[in-house]
Amino acid sequence: MMLLLAAAVLPRLFWDAAPDTAQTLRDSGIVRIAVPAERAAAWKGTAGITVETADLVGAVKLEAPTVDYRANEATASRSPWITSNGWHFQRAAAGRFVYDVKGLQGATAAAEAFSYGVQAWIRSDAAGLKPLARMLDFLTTIGGEPAPAVADIGFVDDGSDTAAEVMNLMSRENLLFKVVRTPDPRLKLNVRIGSKEFPAADAEDPGRMAHLIRATLGDEKRSLRIYGSLVVVGRLDGSGGRLRVHLLNYSGANRSVDGLRVRVLGRYPKHALMAEESPGAELLDYTLEPDATEFTLKELKTYAVIDLGK
């Protein structure tokens, strides 16, 4: 059996209501919550609910992960705009994060935080409790030990808003990178805004800079490529001949993605698919090339994990 590689951190529902709401949580399938310290004593001993305390002071507030299908006025493009928090996680990987979300957005938030392996709490309304509980149940089935993220690009982050927006676009366009203090010679490409190769003037248009970075790296060197959707963001982690592919559909609250094609560098004859709300699903058109592996997901609802092995 392939060793599963996963982030060991599970998101938590942050619940600051009184214990008389416990039945609402149980009815929704929520069995574990985080509460403010001042509520802990009142919740102690509540049947069917495991309670821990959480201090959100200093936690980074995140946007609800979603997709805006309106035309991008700045570029006259009709490409969907993904609201993703990946750049936050890259900038402060050891930080703490909190989402304020409604309805089905809570499930997407939980999957996003899990895929990056960060500590996150989720504030949700009543309508979001059941979808969140289903996603948390799914995440608990994904076992294994943490593994290093795969990166093609080292990005020297100067802490500026411009750098943040460039990182945002890089993550949305599935350019795998990690934040570095100085260029890392082990990576395929290093980016420092203001260098000769990546002029500061180009970064005034973050989209232009992201395209320059992609062109400089070259698609043939990208460890992950996704075809058939503009609303799916992928990540890779792994080592020692094993790879985990994370695929998150940011439109999952409203619609699934059909016929998603994925290409990763490396030849991986072994594979296992775990897809939220799709038990027993299998990968289609699994193709091994000398230096790459390709496969298709018939349907991606919100989140799927694919473990690959040699």
Secondary structure, DSSP 8 states (H G I E B T S, - for coil): ----B------EEE--S-GGGHHHHHHHT--EEEE-HHHHHHHTT-TT-EEEE---TT-EEE---EEE-S-BTTTTB---EEE--HHHHHHTTTSEEEEEE-TTHHHHHHHHHHHHT-EEEEEE-GGGHHHHHHHHHHHHT---B---B--SEEEE--S-HHHHHHHHHHHHTT--EEEESS--TTSSEEE-TTSSSS-HHHHTSHHHHHHHHHHHH-GGG-SEEEES-SSEEEEEEEETTEEEEEEEETTTTT--EEEEEEEEES---EEEEEETT-TT---EEEEE-SSEEEEEEEEESSEEEEEEE-
